[in-house]
């Protein structure tokens, strides 16, 4: 592929064949990827915590129901 520099933009080049603009700023791209990975990781952690909380809530509800059932059986 052959590229032509875009006027006044050091990190942009135009592909001669497809006429597409290509960003060649690898450093900023790597920063973007790192930021994306961090945000994705944080979202995954939050999702996992939410799932764990739901499991705990369900377990507590089940324990509560069992206790209520035990109390009812003792009353008779």
Buried (B, 14 or more C-beta within 10 A) or exposed (E): EEBEEBEEEEBBBBEEEEEEEEEEEEEEEEEEEEEEEEEEEEEEEEEEEEEEEEEEEEEEEEEEEEEEEEEEEEEE
